[in-house]
Amino acid sequence: AAGVIQSPRHLIKEKRETATLKCYPIPRHDTVYWYQQGPGQDPQFLISFYEKMQSDKGSIPDRFSAQQFSDYHSELNMSSLELGDSALYFCASSPASYNEQFFGPGTRLTVL
Amino acid sequence: SQQGEEDPQALSIQEGENATMNCSYKTSINNLQWYRQNSGRGLVHLILIRSNEREKHSGRLRVTLDTSKKSSSLLITASRAADTASYFCATDDGTSGSRLTFGEGTQLTVNP
């Protein structure tokens, strides 16, 4: 069965650079979520989209933005990167709200 | 903010034994989901239990939910070395676009 695809899987950036993470949800899933997991921590919700509209916003820094496109893929744009942004970034998708969220393999971002 | 706590934080057992992990949460929920994560890798969805359900089974997994105590437990029977991973509960409170709030996780080690 198709799973959530995330790219790139690993990303190394310098401080103050920008990064773009991509997420391709499971086909026919219309809701996409982004989570951030710091080292040794539990995942924290960042933002979600339903039918290409932002549906919820969590503890996402103003330096980050995201959108969902007409083909339902989503991108998380991160600017002015800081050392503390180093983390695993997960995308998840679900066929509708209040259902199982299926996570991608994550993008490991390292900021040097 | 942290929704829940998991208990124990770490559990070490022998292959063939059962493993029980507990999760407590603070707010009312729409559903509760359990995930497994191998070291630094993706989150694998295990099971979803809705607020009107009390028990659910899937293979060697048994999940219970007690909404009066705001707690859930995950039982893994006849454990295997391959079950070694971190286990997280995550709650959907049904009010915020279905964002998941994760507990701190239990690190399970199954010794061969």
Interface residues (C-beta under 8 A of the other chain):
Chain A: T31 Y33 Y35 D42 P43 Q44 F45 S48 Y50 S55 D56 G58 L88 F90 A92 S94 S97 Y98 N99 E100 Q101 F102 F103 G104 P105 G106 R108
Chain B: Q2 N30 N31 Q33 Y35 G40 R41 G42 L43 V44 H45 L48 F88 A90 D92 G94 S96 G97 S98 R99 L100 T101 F102 G103 E104 G105
